[in-house]
Amino acid sequence: MTNVPSGTVVLAGTGKTGSRLAAKLAKLGLSVRTAARIGADVHFDWDDATTHRPVIASVTGMPMKHNDIDRDVWIQGSVAAGVPAEYGEMLQMLTETVASGMGSRPNDNVQKVTGAPPIKFADFARRNAEAWI
C-alpha cells in the first residue's frame, strides 16, 4: 500500500473489503474517508458520473483521482481472504459489466416510488458539504 495519498476516499467503504482497506490505510496514518450508499462517512451516488470528480473536488478542496486496479488480482485476493470462490466468479461478471459501461443507467425509479424527481448529485454534495470534509 505505497503511494496512497492522504485524503483518500474508499468507495464501497462499508463493505467487508472496503472497510478493511480503510482501516489499514488509517493505521498507516493516512486521512481516509469511506464512501457508500449507506453508513459511510460520505454518501456517494453514481447517477451522474460527469459530476463526481469536479463536485467532490469543489466540496473537499481535494482532487479526486480514479485508481483503476487489476480486477483479477482484486477478485483473487477477495477469495483468498475468505469470499467463496463461487462469489468470486460472480464478482468477475459484475466488474466486467461495470467496466464495459453496461451497468446501471439513470432512470425514473425515484420519481415513480416517491412522487418527487431525484436531485442532481452536485446539489446533494453542496447541501451536505460538511459531510465531505
N, C-alpha and C positions, 0 to 999 in steps of 0.2 A: 504494500500500500504506500508506495512512494509517489511523490509528485501529486498529491491530493491537496488542492488548495483549501485553505481555511475559509469558512463561509460556505461550505458545501451543503447542498440540499440533496438528500437521498430520497428519490422517488420510490413509491411503494414502501416507504419507511416504516410503516406499521406492520408489514408482513414479517414472516419469520426471518428471511434473508436480509431484508432491508433494515430491520431493527437491529440485527446482529452487526451489520456493516456500520450503521450509525454509532453503535456502542463502541466498536473497535476504533473508529475514527476519533470519537470523543476521548477515548482512553489515550490516544496519541496526542491529545491536547489541541485538536482542531475544533473550530467552531462549526457545529453540524446542526442542521435542522432537518426534520423529516417532513415529507410531503405525501399525502394520500387523500383519498376521498373522506375517510373518517378517522378521527382520533390522532391525527398528526399535528405537528407544530404549525404546518401550513396546509390549508385546503388547496388542492391542485385539481384543475379541471382541464380536460383535453379538448373541449369543444371547438376552440378556435386556435389552432396551432400557431398561426401567424402572430398571435399576441404574446405567447409565452415568454420569449426572451426579452422583448422590449418592456413588457409590463412588469416582469419581475425585476429587471434592471432599474426601471424607473421607481419602483416601490422600495427596493432594498438599497439602491445605490451601488449594487454589485452586478457585474456582468454575469450572464448565465451562459454556460457552455455545455453542449451535449457531448458526453464522452461515450462513444459507441464502444461496446465490448464484444468480444468473441462469444456469440450466443452458445456455441457448442461447449466452450470451456465453462461458461456460467452454468449450463444445464448439468454437465458432468460434476461440477462442484456441488450443485444442489443435491444431486443423487448421492454423492459421496458423504454429504452432510446429513443424509437421512431421508430425503424426499424419495418416495417409492419410484422405482425405475419406470413403472407404467405411467406415472405422472410426468416423469422426465420426458417421455415420448409426447405427452400432451403439451408440455411446455415448448417442445421443438415446433410443433404445429402452430401453437399460439404466437410464438415470437416471429415465426416466418410470416404469418398472416399480417401481423402489425408492421413488420419491416417492409413488406411488399406494398403497404398502403391500402390493404384491403380490410382494415379493422373497422371499428365502429365509425359511423358517419353522423354528423349532426342531423337531428330530426325534430319533429314537433311533439315528442312524447311528454315533455314537461308541460306544455300548454294543454295537451289532452288530459293529463292527470290532474293538474292544479287549476286549470282555467286561466292561468296567467302566463304570459310569454316569459321565456327564460331571459336572464340578464346576460350581458356580454361579460366575458372573463375580465376584461380591462376594468369595467365598472365594479365588479366584485373585488378585484385586487385593490383598487383605490379606496373603496369603502372599508376595507379591512387591512389597511396599510400597517397598522400596529402589529398585526399577527405575522407579518413577513420579516420584521426586523428583530 
